[in-house]
Amino acid sequence: MLQLIKDIIFGFRFKRAVKKADRLHHLTHRKYMVLVINHKLEVLSKQELRKFVANGIFRKGTTVQNIEQKALYITL
């Protein structure tokens, strides 16, 4: 029962993150991704990801392509 409640909450948060990514994509025409970072759903653009990788926010050896493959949702 507890897992069902967690899944419902995750689904609600995921839908909200997808809407945010679509809205930002429509405004800026950038590619946005929904990622799980520190157990939270984050909406980041590909340009922001490049900056994070270059500044060493992610582990050494991590590339934008690796992160993009693990994204839950990607705008087109």
N, CA, C and O atoms as CSV, one atom per row, in Angstrom:
chain,resi,resn,atom,element,x,y,z
A,1,MET,N,N,0.821,-1.194,0.000
A,1,MET,CA,C,0.000,0.000,0.000
A,1,MET,C,C,0.863,1.255,0.000
A,1,MET,O,O,0.564,2.229,-0.691
A,2,LEU,N,N,1.926,1.218,0.777
A,2,LEU,CA,C,2.814,2.374,0.842
A,2,LEU,C,C,3.487,2.617,-0.509
A,2,LEU,O,O,3.658,3.765,-0.919
A,3,GLN,N,N,3.865,1.549,-1.197
A,3,GLN,CA,C,4.494,1.691,-2.516
A,3,GLN,C,C,3.518,2.285,-3.519
A,3,GLN,O,O,3.920,3.074,-4.375
A,4,LEU,N,N,2.248,1.921,-3.429
A,4,LEU,CA,C,1.231,2.480,-4.318
A,4,LEU,C,C,1.121,3.986,-4.133
A,4,LEU,O,O,1.032,4.723,-5.115
A,5,ILE,N,N,1.125,4.442,-2.915
A,5,ILE,CA,C,1.049,5.874,-2.630
A,5,ILE,C,C,2.282,6.592,-3.167
A,5,ILE,O,O,2.171,7.677,-3.737
A,6,LYS,N,N,3.457,5.992,-2.989
A,6,LYS,CA,C,4.689,6.586,-3.516
A,6,LYS,C,C,4.646,6.671,-5.038
A,6,LYS,O,O,5.084,7.664,-5.618
A,7,ASP,N,N,4.116,5.626,-5.689
A,7,ASP,CA,C,4.011,5.627,-7.143
A,7,ASP,C,C,3.047,6.699,-7.644
A,7,ASP,O,O,3.305,7.338,-8.664
A,8,ILE,N,N,1.954,6.894,-6.942
A,8,ILE,CA,C,0.984,7.927,-7.315
A,8,ILE,C,C,1.611,9.316,-7.187
A,8,ILE,O,O,1.433,10.164,-8.061
A,9,ILE,N,N,2.337,9.543,-6.108
A,9,ILE,CA,C,3.002,10.830,-5.905
A,9,ILE,C,C,4.066,11.049,-6.975
A,9,ILE,O,O,4.180,12.147,-7.519
A,10,PHE,N,N,4.849,10.007,-7.283
A,10,PHE,CA,C,5.868,10.124,-8.332
A,10,PHE,C,C,5.221,10.442,-9.674
A,10,PHE,O,O,5.732,11.273,-10.425
A,11,GLY,N,N,4.102,9.789,-9.983
A,11,GLY,CA,C,3.396,10.044,-11.241
A,11,GLY,C,C,2.924,11.480,-11.344
A,11,GLY,O,O,3.036,12.102,-12.401
A,12,PHE,N,N,2.397,12.009,-10.249
A,12,PHE,CA,C,1.944,13.398,-10.236
A,12,PHE,C,C,3.112,14.348,-10.447
A,12,PHE,O,O,3.008,15.290,-11.232
A,13,ARG,N,N,4.222,14.112,-9.758
A,13,ARG,CA,C,5.395,14.972,-9.904
A,13,ARG,C,C,6.000,14.850,-11.304
A,13,ARG,O,O,6.480,15.836,-11.862
A,14,PHE,N,N,5.977,13.639,-11.870
A,14,PHE,CA,C,6.511,13.428,-13.216
A,14,PHE,C,C,5.688,14.207,-14.242
A,14,PHE,O,O,6.247,14.860,-15.123
A,15,LYS,N,N,4.359,14.136,-14.128
A,15,LYS,CA,C,3.499,14.878,-15.054
A,15,LYS,C,C,3.765,16.375,-14.971
A,15,LYS,O,O,3.817,17.064,-15.989
A,16,ARG,N,N,3.931,16.865,-13.760
A,16,ARG,CA,C,4.197,18.288,-13.563
A,16,ARG,C,C,5.541,18.677,-14.165
A,16,ARG,O,O,5.659,19.748,-14.761
A,17,ALA,N,N,6.552,17.830,-14.020
A,17,ALA,CA,C,7.872,18.109,-14.595
A,17,ALA,C,C,7.822,18.082,-16.124
A,17,ALA,O,O,8.475,18.895,-16.778
A,18,VAL,N,N,7.058,17.161,-16.692
A,18,VAL,CA,C,6.926,17.092,-18.154
A,18,VAL,C,C,6.251,18.348,-18.676
A,18,VAL,O,O,6.671,18.900,-19.693
A,19,LYS,N,N,5.216,18.802,-17.996
A,19,LYS,CA,C,4.540,20.037,-18.412
A,19,LYS,C,C,5.486,21.226,-18.353
A,19,LYS,O,O,5.481,22.078,-19.242
A,20,LYS,N,N,6.298,21.281,-17.304
A,20,LYS,CA,C,7.260,22.364,-17.173
A,20,LYS,C,C,8.286,22.320,-18.300
A,20,LYS,O,O,8.626,23.357,-18.870
A,21,ALA,N,N,8.780,21.126,-18.624
A,21,ALA,CA,C,9.760,20.975,-19.701
A,21,ALA,C,C,9.152,21.389,-21.038
A,21,ALA,O,O,9.803,22.073,-21.827
A,22,ASP,N,N,7.923,20.985,-21.297
A,22,ASP,CA,C,7.270,21.356,-22.549
A,22,ASP,C,C,7.048,22.865,-22.632
A,22,ASP,O,O,7.234,23.472,-23.687
A,23,ARG,N,N,6.654,23.457,-21.520
A,23,ARG,CA,C,6.420,24.899,-21.499
A,23,ARG,C,C,7.718,25.665,-21.751
A,23,ARG,O,O,7.736,26.617,-22.532
A,24,LEU,N,N,8.796,25.254,-21.095
A,24,LEU,CA,C,10.080,25.919,-21.293
A,24,LEU,C,C,10.595,25.711,-22.713
A,24,LEU,O,O,11.174,26.627,-23.298
A,25,HIS,N,N,10.394,24.518,-23.274
A,25,HIS,CA,C,10.811,24.255,-24.647
A,25,HIS,C,C,10.051,25.157,-25.617
A,25,HIS,O,O,10.624,25.671,-26.578
A,26,HIS,N,N,8.774,25.342,-25.358
A,26,HIS,CA,C,7.958,26.190,-26.227
A,26,HIS,C,C,8.428,27.647,-26.171
A,26,HIS,O,O,8.400,28.347,-27.184
A,27,LEU,N,N,8.855,28.100,-25.000
A,27,LEU,CA,C,9.296,29.489,-24.846
A,27,LEU,C,C,10.694,29.729,-25.399
A,27,LEU,O,O,10.929,30.734,-26.070
A,28,THR,N,N,11.629,28.814,-25.125
A,28,THR,CA,C,13.032,29.064,-25.446
A,28,THR,C,C,13.549,28.265,-26.641
A,28,THR,O,O,14.622,28.573,-27.161
A,29,HIS,N,N,12.813,27.249,-27.088
A,29,HIS,CA,C,13.208,26.374,-28.192
A,29,HIS,C,C,14.512,25.636,-27.904
A,29,HIS,O,O,15.276,25.335,-28.821
A,30,ARG,N,N,14.763,25.348,-26.641
A,30,ARG,CA,C,15.900,24.526,-26.249
A,30,ARG,C,C,15.411,23.114,-25.961
A,30,ARG,O,O,14.215,22.876,-25.795
A,31,LYS,N,N,16.353,22.189,-25.906
A,31,LYS,CA,C,16.040,20.799,-25.606
A,31,LYS,C,C,16.083,20.628,-24.086
A,31,LYS,O,O,17.125,20.850,-23.469
A,32,TYR,N,N,14.964,20.236,-23.483
A,32,TYR,CA,C,14.877,20.050,-22.040
A,32,TYR,C,C,14.713,18.579,-21.714
A,32,TYR,O,O,14.133,17.813,-22.484
A,33,MET,N,N,15.243,18.193,-20.539
A,33,MET,CA,C,15.165,16.817,-20.092
A,33,MET,C,C,14.673,16.762,-18.652
A,33,MET,O,O,14.978,17.638,-17.842
A,34,VAL,N,N,13.911,15.723,-18.348
A,34,VAL,CA,C,13.480,15.462,-16.975
A,34,VAL,C,C,14.393,14.371,-16.437
A,34,VAL,O,O,14.431,13.259,-16.965
A,35,LEU,N,N,15.131,14.700,-15.375
A,35,LEU,CA,C,16.114,13.787,-14.794
A,35,LEU,C,C,15.824,13.590,-13.315
A,35,LEU,O,O,15.212,14.443,-12.671
A,36,VAL,N,N,16.268,12.458,-12.785
A,36,VAL,CA,C,16.207,12.221,-11.348
A,36,VAL,C,C,17.591,12.529,-10.787
A,36,VAL,O,O,18.559,11.821,-11.065
A,37,ILE,N,N,17.671,13.600,-9.990
A,37,ILE,CA,C,18.929,14.011,-9.368
A,37,ILE,C,C,18.664,14.160,-7.876
A,37,ILE,O,O,17.799,14.932,-7.464
A,38,ASN,N,N,19.415,13.417,-7.073
A,38,ASN,CA,C,19.239,13.412,-5.613
A,38,ASN,C,C,17.806,13.086,-5.217
A,38,ASN,O,O,17.242,13.732,-4.334
A,39,HIS,N,N,17.218,12.090,-5.865
A,39,HIS,CA,C,15.865,11.611,-5.581
A,39,HIS,C,C,14.805,12.670,-5.847
A,39,HIS,O,O,13.722,12.612,-5.265
A,40,LYS,N,N,15.094,13.634,-6.711
A,40,LYS,CA,C,14.121,14.651,-7.100
A,40,LYS,C,C,14.072,14.715,-8.620
A,40,LYS,O,O,15.060,14.441,-9.301
A,41,LEU,N,N,12.925,15.075,-9.131
A,41,LEU,CA,C,12.789,15.267,-10.569
A,41,LEU,C,C,13.234,16.688,-10.906
A,41,LEU,O,O,12.684,17.659,-10.386
A,42,GLU,N,N,14.218,16.799,-11.768
A,42,GLU,CA,C,14.751,18.096,-12.173
A,42,GLU,C,C,14.533,18.275,-13.665
A,42,GLU,O,O,14.646,17.323,-14.437
A,43,VAL,N,N,14.221,19.501,-14.065
A,43,VAL,CA,C,14.079,19.851,-15.472
A,43,VAL,C,C,15.271,20.719,-15.835
A,43,VAL,O,O,15.425,21.823,-15.314
A,44,LEU,N,N,16.125,20.212,-16.742
A,44,LEU,CA,C,17.332,20.933,-17.142
A,44,LEU,C,C,17.429,20.970,-18.656
A,44,LEU,O,O,17.023,20.032,-19.343
A,45,SER,N,N,17.974,22.069,-19.168
A,45,SER,CA,C,18.211,22.146,-20.607
A,45,SER,C,C,19.537,21.470,-20.929
A,45,SER,O,O,20.370,21.258,-20.048
A,46,LYS,N,N,19.717,21.141,-22.184
A,46,LYS,CA,C,20.952,20.482,-22.594
A,46,LYS,C,C,22.139,21.421,-22.390
A,46,LYS,O,O,23.233,20.967,-22.057
A,47,GLN,N,N,21.936,22.720,-22.586
A,47,GLN,CA,C,23.010,23.689,-22.386
A,47,GLN,C,C,23.429,23.748,-20.921
A,47,GLN,O,O,24.617,23.858,-20.617
A,48,GLU,N,N,22.460,23.675,-20.014
A,48,GLU,CA,C,22.785,23.657,-18.585
A,48,GLU,C,C,23.571,22.397,-18.233
A,48,GLU,O,O,24.517,22.448,-17.446
A,49,LEU,N,N,23.178,21.272,-18.815
A,49,LEU,CA,C,23.891,20.017,-18.555
A,49,LEU,C,C,25.341,20.111,-19.007
A,49,LEU,O,O,26.243,19.637,-18.317
A,50,ARG,N,N,25.565,20.725,-20.169
A,50,ARG,CA,C,26.938,20.878,-20.655
A,50,ARG,C,C,27.773,21.689,-19.670
A,50,ARG,O,O,28.931,21.357,-19.415
A,51,LYS,N,N,27.188,22.753,-19.115
A,51,LYS,CA,C,27.909,23.571,-18.134
A,51,LYS,C,C,28.213,22.766,-16.876
A,51,LYS,O,O,29.312,22.859,-16.330
A,52,PHE,N,N,27.251,21.979,-16.416
A,52,PHE,CA,C,27.452,21.172,-15.213
A,52,PHE,C,C,28.548,20.139,-15.413
A,52,PHE,O,O,29.371,19.923,-14.523
A,53,VAL,N,N,28.565,19.499,-16.576
A,53,VAL,CA,C,29.594,18.498,-16.861
A,53,VAL,C,C,30.961,19.169,-16.951
A,53,VAL,O,O,31.948,18.645,-16.435
A,54,ALA,N,N,31.020,20.326,-17.605
A,54,ALA,CA,C,32.295,21.037,-17.754
A,54,ALA,C,C,32.834,21.526,-16.411
A,54,ALA,O,O,34.047,21.553,-16.206
A,55,ASN,N,N,31.948,21.911,-15.501
A,55,ASN,CA,C,32.373,22.426,-14.195
A,55,ASN,C,C,32.596,21.330,-13.166
A,55,ASN,O,O,32.995,21.623,-12.039
A,56,GLY,N,N,32.351,20.081,-13.522
A,56,GLY,CA,C,32.636,18.978,-12.615
A,56,GLY,C,C,31.537,18.684,-11.616
A,56,GLY,O,O,31.807,18.085,-10.575
A,57,ILE,N,N,30.301,19.084,-11.895
A,57,ILE,CA,C,29.192,18.796,-10.987
A,57,ILE,C,C,28.905,17.291,-10.982
A,57,ILE,O,O,28.631,16.708,-9.933
A,58,PHE,N,N,28.970,16.672,-12.156
A,58,PHE,CA,C,28.764,15.236,-12.260
A,58,PHE,C,C,30.104,14.527,-12.123
A,58,PHE,O,O,31.155,15.165,-12.191
A,59,ARG,N,N,30.073,13.213,-11.930
A,59,ARG,CA,C,31.298,12.429,-11.775
A,59,ARG,C,C,32.193,12.568,-12.995
A,59,ARG,O,O,31.732,12.829,-14.106
A,60,LYS,N,N,33.465,12.390,-12.758
A,60,LYS,CA,C,34.432,12.459,-13.840
A,60,LYS,C,C,34.159,11.324,-14.828
A,60,LYS,O,O,33.943,10.183,-14.419
A,61,GLY,N,N,34.169,11.631,-16.108
A,61,GLY,CA,C,33.904,10.646,-17.135
A,61,GLY,C,C,32.463,10.634,-17.609
A,61,GLY,O,O,32.149,9.985,-18.606
A,62,THR,N,N,31.581,11.338,-16.915
A,62,THR,CA,C,30.187,11.410,-17.324
A,62,THR,C,C,30.053,12.396,-18.469
A,62,THR,O,O,30.599,13.498,-18.417
A,63,THR,N,N,29.330,12.000,-19.494
A,63,THR,CA,C,29.121,12.879,-20.637
A,63,THR,C,C,27.644,13.256,-20.738
A,63,THR,O,O,26.785,12.656,-20.092
A,64,VAL,N,N,27.377,14.253,-21.553
A,64,VAL,CA,C,25.997,14.686,-21.761
A,64,VAL,C,C,25.196,13.565,-22.422
A,64,VAL,O,O,24.008,13.404,-22.143
A,65,GLN,N,N,25.833,12.797,-23.289
A,65,GLN,CA,C,25.135,11.695,-23.951
A,65,GLN,C,C,24.713,10.628,-22.947
A,65,GLN,O,O,23.621,10.072,-23.062
A,66,ASN,N,N,25.562,10.334,-21.966
A,66,ASN,CA,C,25.192,9.357,-20.928
A,66,ASN,C,C,23.983,9.840,-20.142
A,66,ASN,O,O,23.063,9.070,-19.863
A,67,ILE,N,N,23.991,11.107,-19.791
A,67,ILE,CA,C,22.882,11.674,-19.021
A,67,ILE,C,C,21.613,11.676,-19.862
A,67,ILE,O,O,20.528,11.380,-19.361
A,68,GLU,N,N,21.752,12.009,-21.139
A,68,GLU,CA,C,20.594,12.062,-22.024
A,68,GLU,C,C,19.955,10.681,-22.191
A,68,GLU,O,O,18.735,10.581,-22.318
A,69,GLN,N,N,20.754,9.626,-22.194
A,69,GLN,CA,C,20.212,8.268,-22.302
A,69,GLN,C,C,19.421,7.888,-21.061
A,69,GLN,O,O,18.475,7.104,-21.145
A,70,LYS,N,N,19.796,8.435,-19.907
A,70,LYS,CA,C,19.118,8.087,-18.658
A,70,LYS,C,C,17.965,9.017,-18.325
A,70,LYS,O,O,17.307,8.842,-17.299
A,71,ALA,N,N,17.708,10.015,-19.186
A,71,ALA,CA,C,16.622,10.963,-18.944
A,71,ALA,C,C,15.281,10.248,-19.023
A,71,ALA,O,O,15.095,9.345,-19.838
A,72,LEU,N,N,14.360,10.655,-18.178
A,72,LEU,CA,C,13.024,10.060,-18.184
A,72,LEU,C,C,12.170,10.625,-19.310
A,72,LEU,O,O,11.300,9.934,-19.841
A,73,TYR,N,N,12.418,11.892,-19.679
A,73,TYR,CA,C,11.649,12.543,-20.732
A,73,TYR,C,C,12.533,13.576,-21.404
A,73,TYR,O,O,13.284,14.289,-20.738
A,74,ILE,N,N,12.443,13.658,-22.734
A,74,ILE,CA,C,13.225,14.629,-23.509
A,74,ILE,C,C,12.280,15.343,-24.458
A,74,ILE,O,O,11.513,14.701,-25.175
A,75,THR,N,N,12.333,16.674,-24.467
A,75,THR,CA,C,11.531,17.424,-25.423
A,75,THR,C,C,12.194,17.362,-26.781
A,75,THR,O,O,13.399,17.138,-26.888
A,76,LEU,N,N,11.406,17.559,-27.808
A,76,LEU,CA,C,11.941,17.490,-29.168
A,76,LEU,C,C,11.988,18.825,-29.836
A,76,LEU,O,O,12.415,18.925,-30.987
